[in-house]
Amino acid sequence: MKVFNLYIFDKFGTLMYYAEWNRTKKSGLTQEEEAKLAYGMLSSLKSFVSKLSPHDPREGFLYYKTNKYALHYLETPSGLKFVLNTDTNATNVKELLQQIYSKIWVEYVVRDPLWTPGTPVTSELFQTKLDEFIKQSPIFGLRNI
């Protein structure tokens, strides 16, 4: 299984952080354009799911899957949005996103006295810890054949 990339947005849609690992195809857009496109799609999907779901949409939109990749989504109570793109074989990604939030984001961003909420994350310590965490996760490895 593979992890392709991660977006972290704040509640206003500002891209707080972006990283990629096994992404082989580029979109041809700038990072800013791609982030705006991704956030707009997420907003539309969330609205669609909440309006048309035949069930109570408390959990809301969690992921979608194509034949090439899966997009996994976690929104925290504070409005942070974590979006992780993986291959279609990835499992337990919701738990992984929750751990990224609680063990990496909270520890190395929220508790960082040099970080100002609402600004993109530039901490090298956060980047290093996130990279280590993702690479040690069971979904990071090579694609199953």
GUTOR-136396 format. One line per field, with one value per residue: x, y, z of N, C-alpha, C in turn; residue number from 1; residue in one letter. Coordinates in steps of 0.02 Angstrom, whole numbers, always signed. Layout:
nxx <- c(X	...)
nyy <- c(Y	...)
nzz <- c(Z	...)
caxx <- c(X	...)
cayy <- c(Y	...)
cazz <- c(Z	...)
cxx <- c(X	...)
cyy <- c(Y	...)
czz <- c(Z	...)
pos <- c(NUM	...)
code <- c(A	...)
***
This chain:
nxx <- c(+42	+15	+55	+11	-5	-30	-143	-169	-292	-355	-501	-550	-512	-381	-226	-131	-29	+66	+117	+206	+234	+241	+199	+180	+127	+106	-4	+2	-35	-7	+48	-36	-149	-191	-220	-329	-421	-436	-488	-609	-675	-689	-775	-889	-918	-942	-1057	-1145	-1152	-1209	-1334	-1397	-1385	-1456	-1449	-1414	-1307	-1197	-1064	-1029	-939	-813	-721	-677	-667	-578	-536	-400	-349	-376	-461	-449	-528	-527	-605	-576	-642	-609	-610	-504	-444	-395	-325	-291	-215	-212	-163	-284	-290	-267	-296	-381	-363	-430	-401	-264	-260	-318	-219	-114	-163	-178	-53	+49	+14	-45	+57	+174	+140	+27	+74	+188	+275	+316	+231	+97	-75	-175	-82	+27	+114	+283	+376	+520	+537	+407	+385	+482	+444	+316	+347	+425	+327	+229	+306	+333	+212	+90	+30	+116	+210	+262	+160	+41	+51)
nyy <- c(-59	+117	+286	+439	+585	+724	+843	+981	+1081	+1236	+1294	+1391	+1360	+1382	+1326	+1240	+1151	+1045	+889	+764	+593	+462	+505	+502	+561	+724	+865	+973	+1095	+1241	+1226	+1302	+1322	+1189	+1155	+1241	+1190	+1059	+1088	+1150	+1044	+957	+1031	+1034	+895	+865	+942	+883	+751	+775	+824	+727	+604	+452	+417	+466	+599	+615	+569	+607	+647	+533	+466	+438	+329	+291	+201	+212	+281	+324	+445	+506	+575	+683	+783	+893	+942	+1078	+1121	+1094	+1013	+861	+782	+639	+557	+397	+234	+117	+7	+36	+26	+60	+199	+307	+299	+319	+452	+515	+491	+563	+690	+696	+650	+708	+836	+908	+894	+948	+1063	+1138	+1153	+1224	+1365	+1459	+1456	+1533	+1527	+1498	+1523	+1455	+1301	+1290	+1224	+1130	+1024	+974	+933	+833	+740	+705	+649	+538	+469	+439	+361	+252	+195	+65	+78	+140	+71	-25	-51	-181	-327)
nzz <- c(+0	-23	+25	-40	-33	+83	+141	+247	+306	+374	+466	+383	+258	+224	+169	+276	+284	+177	+111	+20	-31	-105	-229	-399	-513	-565	-548	-632	-592	-488	-316	-234	-317	-334	-202	-175	-265	-215	-87	-121	-185	-76	+7	-73	-81	+55	+77	-15	+36	+163	+130	+49	+108	+164	+293	+464	+458	+548	+559	+435	+285	+251	+167	-6	-148	-295	-446	-444	-332	-157	-61	+98	+240	+379	+497	+626	+789	+801	+673	+588	+442	+384	+249	+167	+37	-30	-95	-160	-77	+55	+230	+387	+393	+447	+583	+576	+529	+640	+734	+677	+696	+840	+894	+819	+758	+868	+965	+901	+833	+885	+1016	+995	+1032	+940	+833	+750	+761	+617	+523	+395	+427	+466	+537	+557	+643	+658	+524	+511	+611	+566	+441	+483	+556	+458	+369	+450	+465	+436	+312	+226	+146	+0	-146	-145	-244)
caxx <- c(+0	+55	+30	+32	+4	-70	-160	-201	-325	-389	-574	-565	-489	-311	-181	-84	+29	+61	+175	+194	+282	+246	+160	+219	+97	+91	-67	+14	-56	+36	+24	-92	-208	-212	-251	-395	-464	-450	-533	-675	-705	-708	-834	-945	-934	-972	-1125	-1182	-1164	-1254	-1401	-1427	-1375	-1517	-1435	-1392	-1239	-1152	-995	-1017	-897	-751	-675	-703	-618	-581	-499	-328	-329	-429	-452	-474	-542	-541	-614	-573	-692	-588	-617	-447	-462	-339	-343	-236	-226	-176	-187	-350	-285	-253	-348	-374	-336	-462	-361	-200	-271	-329	-153	-76	-189	-164	+16	+97	-9	-52	+122	+228	+116	-13	+116	+247	+265	+333	+179	+38	-133	-198	-26	+54	+164	+349	+420	+557	+525	+343	+395	+522	+404	+262	+378	+442	+265	+199	+349	+330	+143	+83	+5	+165	+252	+252	+96	+34	+40)
cayy <- c(+0	+179	+352	+485	+653	+747	+913	+1002	+1146	+1262	+1298	+1441	+1335	+1399	+1268	+1247	+1108	+996	+845	+707	+539	+416	+533	+498	+603	+792	+890	+1027	+1157	+1261	+1198	+1343	+1306	+1121	+1156	+1272	+1142	+1005	+1112	+1161	+979	+932	+1069	+1010	+828	+868	+968	+831	+696	+796	+836	+670	+541	+424	+404	+523	+614	+639	+555	+646	+620	+506	+450	+411	+286	+282	+141	+226	+307	+338	+507	+497	+642	+691	+852	+897	+989	+1147	+1137	+1072	+961	+821	+745	+594	+517	+333	+187	+91	-49	+61	+14	+94	+265	+354	+296	+351	+525	+536	+491	+620	+749	+698	+638	+748	+905	+939	+896	+986	+1126	+1175	+1168	+1261	+1436	+1501	+1451	+1575	+1495	+1529	+1530	+1390	+1270	+1287	+1192	+1072	+969	+945	+899	+773	+692	+682	+605	+476	+436	+411	+308	+194	+170	+5	+92	+176	+28	-34	-76	-255	-349)
cazz <- c(+0	-29	+43	-92	-8	+140	+147	+310	+298	+433	+458	+332	+193	+212	+170	+332	+272	+123	+102	-24	-22	-162	-284	-461	-564	-543	-577	-680	-559	-432	-253	-211	-358	-319	-135	-181	-300	-168	-34	-151	-194	-10	+29	-113	-60	+121	+68	-50	+83	+217	+103	+16	+145	+193	+364	+503	+433	+602	+539	+374	+233	+278	+113	-69	-181	-367	-463	-440	-266	-109	-24	+166	+267	+450	+519	+699	+817	+790	+602	+546	+395	+364	+188	+150	-23	-28	-145	-142	-29	+123	+280	+452	+381	+494	+645	+561	+528	+709	+767	+650	+731	+913	+913	+782	+752	+934	+999	+869	+804	+934	+1075	+973	+1049	+883	+782	+758	+730	+555	+476	+374	+471	+436	+585	+533	+689	+638	+460	+523	+649	+522	+392	+517	+573	+396	+342	+494	+467	+395	+244	+185	+105	-71	-169	-150	-314)
cxx <- c(+44	+17	+56	+45	-45	-80	-187	-226	-352	-463	-595	-542	-418	-269	-129	-20	+14	+124	+156	+250	+290	+208	+204	+192	+81	+29	-57	-9	-5	+7	-37	-156	-236	-247	-321	-444	-484	-499	-603	-711	-728	-771	-896	-966	-967	-1045	-1170	-1201	-1215	-1326	-1435	-1420	-1441	-1509	-1416	-1320	-1191	-1079	-978	-975	-831	-699	-713	-647	-631	-545	-423	-305	-390	-411	-487	-476	-557	-549	-617	-627	-674	-592	-557	-469	-399	-362	-282	-256	-181	-194	-252	-349	-275	-312	-331	-345	-367	-421	-293	-207	-282	-263	-109	-98	-165	-91	+66	+75	-11	+16	+172	+205	+80	+29	+180	+236	+281	+281	+121	-21	-157	-143	+0	+109	+230	+399	+453	+547	+459	+351	+431	+480	+347	+291	+396	+379	+233	+240	+349	+260	+137	+59	+56	+199	+233	+184	+96	+19	+0)
cyy <- c(+62	+239	+399	+556	+669	+822	+925	+1073	+1169	+1269	+1349	+1419	+1353	+1336	+1280	+1207	+1061	+955	+790	+657	+499	+441	+534	+545	+671	+818	+943	+1095	+1177	+1229	+1236	+1328	+1237	+1118	+1187	+1225	+1085	+1028	+1124	+1095	+950	+967	+1045	+940	+826	+892	+916	+774	+716	+805	+773	+604	+516	+409	+469	+540	+641	+628	+594	+609	+596	+490	+436	+374	+286	+217	+150	+249	+314	+402	+497	+565	+638	+765	+852	+945	+1063	+1168	+1122	+1014	+926	+778	+705	+553	+455	+291	+156	+34	-27	+49	+51	+164	+317	+357	+330	+426	+552	+538	+548	+683	+750	+691	+683	+822	+939	+947	+945	+1050	+1167	+1196	+1206	+1335	+1483	+1501	+1496	+1541	+1535	+1540	+1461	+1366	+1265	+1252	+1130	+1012	+935	+905	+833	+720	+663	+632	+537	+436	+402	+352	+245	+163	+109	+19	+126	+133	+23	-64	-153	-274	-413)
czz <- c(+0	-2	-11	-66	+49	+134	+217	+299	+365	+418	+405	+262	+176	+217	+224	+319	+215	+121	+54	-16	-86	-223	-347	-515	-534	-579	-631	-653	-507	-369	-227	-250	-343	-251	-137	-215	-253	-114	-61	-162	-128	+16	-8	-91	+8	+117	+36	-2	+136	+192	+77	+54	+174	+268	+398	+485	+487	+584	+476	+324	+263	+225	+49	-103	-256	-383	-456	-370	-222	-72	+44	+200	+342	+466	+595	+725	+807	+717	+559	+503	+371	+304	+167	+89	-20	-89	-119	-92	+43	+169	+345	+446	+427	+559	+634	+561	+599	+748	+741	+687	+804	+931	+878	+781	+821	+968	+968	+834	+858	+994	+1058	+987	+991	+828	+800	+724	+669	+504	+456	+421	+435	+482	+555	+578	+672	+573	+470	+559	+607	+471	+423	+532	+513	+371	+386	+496	+421	+324	+200	+133	+32	-86	-171	-222	-313)
pos <- c(1	2	3	4	5	6	7	8	9	10	11	12	13	14	15	16	17	18	19	20	21	22	23	24	25	26	27	28	29	30	31	32	33	34	35	36	37	38	39	40	41	42	43	44	45	46	47	48	49	50	51	52	53	54	55	56	57	58	59	60	61	62	63	64	65	66	67	68	69	70	71	72	73	74	75	76	77	78	79	80	81	82	83	84	85	86	87	88	89	90	91	92	93	94	95	96	97	98	99	100	101	102	103	104	105	106	107	108	109	110	111	112	113	114	115	116	117	118	119	120	121	122	123	124	125	126	127	128	129	130	131	132	133	134	135	136	137	138	139	140	141	142	143	144	145)
code <- c(M	K	V	F	N	L	Y	I	F	D	K	F	G	T	L	M	Y	Y	A	E	W	N	R	T	K	K	S	G	L	T	Q	E	E	E	A	K	L	A	Y	G	M	L	S	S	L	K	S	F	V	S	K	L	S	P	H	D	P	R	E	G	F	L	Y	Y	K	T	N	K	Y	A	L	H	Y	L	E	T	P	S	G	L	K	F	V	L	N	T	D	T	N	A	T	N	V	K	E	L	L	Q	Q	I	Y	S	K	I	W	V	E	Y	V	V	R	D	P	L	W	T	P	G	T	P	V	T	S	E	L	F	Q	T	K	L	D	E	F	I	K	Q	S	P	I	F	G	L	R	N	I)
***
